[in-house]
Structures are given as C-alpha cells and as structure tokens.
Amino acid sequence: MKILLGSNSPRRKELLQSLGFDFEVVSINCDEIFPENLEVKNIASYLSEFKANAFINLEASEILLTADTVVTFEKKVLGKPKNREEAVEMLSHLSGKTHQVYTGISFKTSENIITKTDVAEVEFDEISIEEIDFYIKKYQPFDKAGSYGIQEWLGMAKISRINGSFYTIMGLPTHLVYETLKELGF
C-alpha cells in the first residue's frame, strides 16, 4: 500500500516524515466551505472528509490522508487572516485567553473513509501590540488558522499552557495518524 498526503502544508509533510512513513504529496483543489449550522467541533472533520472526497483518482493500492485544522474562540472559527489587520484582530482577541484547536484527519481507501478529530486547548499570556506587530512582520502568518503557528516565536514566547497534543495544534495529530495507519496495516 502507498500513502498519499493530500496537503500542501510543509508542517504536515514534516510531521508525517518524522513518524517514519514514506508517502507522496498530492494536490487537492476544493473550496473549504462548510454548512453554517455545523457545530465548531465538527468543522475540521467535515473539511478533512470533504477534501478526501474531492480526490477521485485513488487506486486500490493507495490510501489518502487529508487533514484540516480549525482554531475556535468563543464558538467562532478563526480562519486564515486575509491581511495584516485581520491577523492583528485575531491575535488581540486570543491575548490572555484560552481557545481551542481542532484537527480532523481522514484516511480514504478505495472502499471507505475513516475520519477522526482531536482537540487541544491553548492558553496565551497577554500579547502586546508591539509583540503582535513583531510576530506578523517577521513570520507572516497568513497561511495559518488563527494567525499563528505554535512552532514559531509566538508559540514559544507567549503560550503559557496547552491541554492536548502539541502536534494537533501544529496541524496533524500524529498519535491518531500513527494509530490509524497501524490499524490499516502500515
């Protein structure tokens, strides 16, 4: 069996490599839209499975892994910021507070799809506007849900506590990936 990673995320690629799996990266082009009435805790798994279903060229000897990460604060989704102003606004809201990060993963074979979700809580210390400006200018977090990457400066300097998997926050719950691939015979 061959693993296909349906993600362009360098972080997911790095994490799957670190788990020791050989795989090929494939591109999946689909709009990441979800029903408005969907509970925030179900959005990541919905989008992960949506991406898996958008990939139609799967052979019997292949398994496709897709993922989606959603940052939520006060039951609202914080997506990828469109610009500097949105990033400042998101990080200002998260400053000194706790939020949730959900990552959904889907494993698609020619016969079925297995989808799992993991959640972690992240608590930030207070973040000054100068620190926010520094982070945005240096790290350009416009490709990251919630406007930050836990593995970058902001995560190292300003996250005081996490409850859950660091890797779920980074974008791939490695413990669930390993467990599921092992169940599937890898």
Salt bridges, closest charged atoms under 4 A:
GLU24 OE1 - LYS2 NZ 2.60
GLU32 OE2 - LYS51 NZ 3.52
ASP68 OD1 - LYS51 NZ 2.86
GLU86 OE2 - LYS82 NZ 3.87
GLU89 OE2 - HIS93 NE2 3.76
ASP118 OD2 - HIS175 NE2 3.68
GLU123 OE1 - ARG161 NE 3.33
GLU131 OE1 - LYS158 NZ 3.31
ASP133 OD1 - ARG84 NH2 2.31
ASP143 OD2 - ARG11 NH2 3.67
ASP143 OD1 - LYS144 NZ 3.06
GLU152 OE2 - LYS144 NZ 3.18
GLU179 OE2 - LYS116 NZ 3.20
GLU183 OE1 - LYS116 NZ 3.81
